[in-house]
C-alpha cells in the first residue's frame, strides 16, 4: 500500500429487517482478505514469516482452525497447513480494516480464536513452563501455590520434554505446572496458564530478593496426547538462584494467594507494581532504574520530582531514625544516576552504580510487599510525613 497498491472494495447492500419496499443502504466493504492473499508471496519473504510457520507447524489441530476459518480444501503437508493457517490468521486480524497497522485489540481477538482451536481438547490439559532463578528445598518435589498452580522439580515429570526439564547447567529446572479441563474454563488452557504463571512470577519477585523469569516456551499435553510447545511470552532477567526452604513454603503459598487479588486502595499501587515488574524484566540494572524511580514517585511523590520529597519519604518508611539520612542520600544518588543514564554518560559496568540500583529496587520491593499485605497505611505519603515530623520533634526536644 505504501508503494501505491490499492485495496479493493465491494459494494454491499443492507436492507435491515424490513420487508419489500424497505430502503436499501449501500456501503463499501474493504476486501482485505483478497488483498492479503494476493500478496502472499511478498509476505513469505519477510524474515518473521519462517519463524511463524515453524511455530504453527508444531500445532496438532491446524485443520480444526482452518475449518473454523471457512477453509474447504486442506493442504496435505504439515508446512502447507501451517502456511494456510498463517494466512487465515492474518485475514482474521485485519478483517474489514483499511490499514495494516498493529492494533492490540484486533490481534488479541484473532489470537484467542487461534489458541482455542489448536489447544482446546477433551479431557484434562497440563501446561508446564520453566521458572528460572528459583530452587525448591531438596526434600520438596512439588509445592502447591493455589489456583491449580504448583512448582515442581523438572525431573519429577519423567516424560516431560528434556528442553523443559534440564537447565544449561545440567541441573533440573523448577517448572510451573497447571492442569485444567478446557470444558470448564472460558479461555484456552495456554491463555489461562499464562495468566496464572504471571501471578506466580509476580509473587516470587515480591516475596524474596532474586532474579526470576519464565522460559520463553511452555509445553502442553492432553491426557492422551503428546507434549507440544506454545509461546508463554513472559520475560525477566534471572541473575541468581533463590532457594525456597521448607520453613518458608507455607508463607510463600499464602503470599501467592494474597497477591492474586487486585491491590487494595488507589490505582497508584497497582501502577507501581506493574512498573516494578517492568524493571525486573529489563536487560540490565541501569535500564531498570527509571522504572523503579517511577514506581516510587507514584507512591511517595505525587507532587512531582521537582518537589524533591522522595528521598526523605522513602527513608522515613524504610529506615530506622538513625539510618534515614544515609538512605535519603542513597536515594538522591539514584536520582542523579538516572540523569546520567538518560544523558548516556552513566558507567555501564560500574559496581557502585549497580549497587545503588539494586538497593533502590529492594526498598521498592519492601514498600510494595508491605502495602499489598496491609502492613503499611494506604496513605504512604501521609505516613512518611508523619514519621518525618515525629523525628524532627524528637530531635528538637
N, C-alpha and C positions, 0 to 999 in steps of 0.2 A: 504493500500500500504506500509506503514511503517513496517507492520508486515510480509511483503513478498507477499501479494496478487498481482497478475499480471493483468494489464489492457489488455483486449482482443483487437485485431486489425482485420480488414478485408482488403483484397487486392482489391483496387479499380482500375478500368480501365478508361482511359481518351483518347479518340480519337481526341479530339479537334474538329474543324469544318470541317475537311477534309472528303472526301468520302471514298469509298472502296480503300483499299491499303494504307491508311494513317497509319503511325506508331502508335502503341498503347503504351501509357505511363502508368506505374503502380505506385501506391503509397499506403502506409499503412495508413489506416484511423482508429484512436482510437475509439472504441465502448464505449465511456464514458457513454452514456445513459444506455446501458445494465449493465455497472458496477455499476452505481448508483442504478438502480432498484434491482440488485442482493443483494445490501447491505442496503436495505430499513429498515430491522429490526434493524440493528446496528444504523442507523440514528435516528430511533424512540426512542432510549434510551438516546439520547443527552438531556441535560437539556433545551436547547433552542428549542427543537422540539415542545413541547406542546405550548410554547408561540407563535410560528409561526403559528401553526394550529389554535389556538384560534383567532388570528388576522385575518387570512384568512377566517375563518368561519363566520365572521361578514359581509363579502362582498356578495352582492346580485347577481353578474354576473359571478360567477366562471365557470359556464357552457360555457359561451362565451369564456373565456380564454382557457378552455380545448379544445374546438372545434378548436380554432385558433392554438393550440399546436399540433393538429393532433390526439387527443383522439377520439375514436369511441364510447366506452361504458361509460355512465355516472353513477357514484355511486348514489344510491338512497338517502343517508343521507347527511345532511349538513357537518358533520365531514368527511364523505368519499370524498365529493367534495373538502374540504379543504386539505386533505392529498394528493389527486391526483394532485391538483394544486401546492402544495409544491414540489412534485417530478418533475412535469413539469417545474417548475421554476428553480430547481437545474440543470436539464438537459440543460436548456437554458443558464444558467450562465457558465457551463463548457463544452459546445458543442465543439467538435473537439480539446479539450485540453488534454494533457497527465499528467498534475499535477493538484492538487486541492488547490493551494494557492489562496488567495483572490486577485483579480485584479479589481480595481475600474471601469475601462472602461467596462469590460465584465459585471460586476454587473449592472451598470447604464443602459446599453442597454437592458438587460433582465428585469430589474425593470420597465423601461419605457413601455415595451410591456405589462407587467402585469397591470400597472396603467391604460393604455389606454383601455385595455379590460374590467376591472372591474369598472371603473369610468366614461367612456365615455357614455353619454346617449343623447337622443334627447331633445331639449329644454334647458332652462337655468339651470345652476347648481350653487347653493350657497354653499360657503365654509366659515366656521367660525372657529376661534381659540381664546381662552382666552389670553389676554395680561395682564400679571401681572406687578404690580408696577406703573400703571398709572390710574388716575381717571379723568373723564370729569367734567366740571362745572355742578353744579346742574341743571342749566337751559338748558343744552345741552343733547339731546338724541342721536344724531348721528353727527359725524364730518367727512366730506369727505376729503380725503387726496390726491386724484388724482389717475390715473391709475386704476380706478374702485374700489379702496380700501377705506374703511371707518372704523372708530372706532365707536362702538355703545354700548349703555348700554345693558347688557345681558337681563334684564327684559323687554326690549322693543321688544324682539322677543318672543312672547307669547308661541309659540310651540317649541322653541329650547330645546334641552336636558338639564335637570336640572344640570347634571355634568358640562356642558359647562357654564351655566348661573350663578351658585352660587359658590362663594368662600367659603373656610372653615370658614371664619369669619361670614358668613351669609349675607354678602353684595353681590350685583350683580357684576359679573366680567365686565370689559370692553372687548368687543370682536372685533377682526379684522374680517372684512367681505368683501367678494368679490363675485360677481355674474357674470358668464361668459356663453357664448354659446359655447359648445365644438366644434361645427361645424366651428367656426370662429377662432380657435386658433390651433397652431401646436402641442402643448404639452397637456397632460392630465390636467384637472382642478386642481387637487391636486398639481401637479408639479408647475403650474403657481401660485397658491396661496402661495406655499412655497417660491417661488422667491419674490413675491410682499410683503408678510408679512415680509420677511427678510429685505427688504428695509425699511419698516416702523420701524422695531426694530432698525436698524442702525441709522435712523433719530432721533428717540427718545433718543438714547444714546448720540448723538452728540448735540441735541437741548437743553437739560436740564439735570442737575445733577440728578442722581437717579439710581435705580437698576431695569432694565426691563428684562422681559423674556416672551417667549411664552409657553403656556402649551404644554405638550408632545403630545397631541392628537388634531386633528382637526375633525370637523364634516362636512359632505356634504350631500346635498339633491337636487334631481332634482325637476322639477315643480310638478310632480305627485307622487314622491316617498317619502320615509321616511328618516329620518336622519340616517346616519351610520358613523362610525368612520374611521379615516385614520391617519397615522403617519405624523406628521409635522416636527419632528426631529430638532428643533431649541432650543438652550439652553439659559442659563443665570442664574443669582442669584438675584432674587428680594429682596431688603433689606429695601426699604421704599416705601411709596405711594406718587407719584408726581402728583399734580393737574395741569391740563391744563385749566387755566382760559379763559373766553370768549375773553378777550383782547389779548390773545396770539394765538388764533385759526388760524387766517389768517397767522400769522408768521410761525406757525408750518406747515400749508398747503403749503406755498411757500418753506419752507425749505425741505420738503419731495420731492417736485418736483426737487429741486436743487441737492440733494444728490442721486437722482435716476439716474443721469448722471454719466458717468465714471469720476473719479477725473482728473482734468486738470494737465498738467505738467508731471513730471517724474514718473516713476513707484514706486519710494520710498514712495510717498504719499499714493498710493493705498495699498502698502505693510504695511505701518504704520497703516492705518485704519483697515486692517484685523487683525493686531497684537493687536490693541486696543480692538477690539471685542473679541478676544481670552481671553484677560484679564477680560473682562466683564462677561465671561462665566465660569471662574474658580470658584471653590467651596468657596474659601476664599481669602481675600485681599492679604495675603503674597504669595499665589500661583500665583497671578496675577502680582506681582512686576516685574519679568523678562520680561513679555510681554510688560508692559508699558515702561520699560527701553529700550528694543529692538526697540520699535516703535520710541522713542525719538532719539536713536542713529542713526537710519536710516535717520531721518530728520535733525539732528543737529550735528552729529559726524561721518561723513563719513571717517575720518582719523582712526577711531577705538577707543576703550575705553582707550587705553594706552595714547592717546593724552590728556585726562583729560579736554577737552573743553566743554563737555556737560553742566555742572552746570552753567558756565558763559554765554553760549549762551542761555540757557533756561531762565535764569534770565533777560538777556537783552531784550528778546522778551515779557516776561510775567509780568515783574515788572517795577514799576516806578524807576527812578535812585536811590532814597534814599532807596529803599527796595530790591535792587538787591543783595546786599551782603548777606542778610538774606535768600533769596530764593536760591542763589547758595549754601549756607551752607546746606539747607534742601535737595537739590538735591544730594549733596555729602553724606549726611546721608542715603539717599535712596540707593545709590550705595554701601555703606558699609553694609547696611541692606541686600542687595542682596547676598553679600558674606556670611553673617551669615545664610541666608536661604539655600543657596547651601550647606553649611557645616553642616546643621542640628542643629545649635545652636541658631537659632532665637526664641525668646519667642512667642508662638502661640497666646496667648490672651493678649498681651501687648498693651494697648490703644495707647501708644506713637508710637509704630511700625505701627499699623493700621492707625493712623492719617497721618504718613509720606506717606504711600502708597496711601491713599485717596487723599491727597493733590497733589501728583505727577500725579495721574490719571486725576484730574481736570485741571491741566496745560496742559497735553497732549490733553485732550478733547478740550480745548480752542484753542490750536495751530491747531489741525485738522479742527475744525469748521471754524476758520478764513481763513485757507488755502483753504478749499473747497469753501468758499464763495467769495474768491478773495480779502479778506481784507488784506492778507499778501502777500508779494512778493514771487514768486515761488522759488527763491533762498534764502531759510531760513538761511542758514549758512552765506551767504554774508550779509544779512540784520542784523543778530545778530552781526557779526564782525564790521560792520559799526557803530552800536549803541555803542558797547564797545569802539571803537576808539573815537567816539564823546564824550563819558563820560570821557575818560581819558584826552582828550584835554581840556575839560571844567574844570576838576579838576586842571589841570596844570596852567590854567590861574587864 
